[in-house]
């Protein structure tokens, strides 16, 4: 099972990214939580513990973990200690600018390249 623990639902992924994830099995989304910016260390630990338990109950072979940095770090660290492969999605960004009504609008397009394992 490939767990997508991020705020980017897998049903919006392109074919290349979805196929790369499916190499690990079925893909399941576990939405990354909104994290209170005023949360203290203890609250962050509770959030991490909750999601690590939820993810481990799904018996993952690989987890994509991307989100708020402190929670992501805690979840990544805990999952790796439990022997779970954890990855980040790596994309190439292409940007273009265009003029719209006297304003410059910058558009970025992200193209998935690979999953890179957290070491």
Steps between C-alpha positions, in 0.01 A plus 500: 500500500628846404376765742472856373532708820478846346247764396515395135236231437619218279195530273651829374843346425624444150540153354878489553475579873210263554683215322813563710293481819318186385834316482458471880140379486163667527506876563312642797472865601539605862451878496773695677342693790476876538757577769439776752788749465477564877531132591772419750740207485265274696208566264722429198607168655133405549419579136800295385410204722139503375597493133783250540253260667240561228755443222648189663151347531487508118813282473687729258782389274580864421377840623512833320527758780486869419343775706567734792867454580495412870223241467653361181839465671346322800295263284789426264737430790254270676407307186866449407572366851219252441665387176261672257630649176408872489529716190454853367361584157758672281377720217644724235360854505458701182392861534365750254394862532224675316352845511139521616336845525819693585612229741753223461363157581744217567382147431689193618448150367631208704585174326556193716842340454547243778447404861818555702549307823570685824836366623 
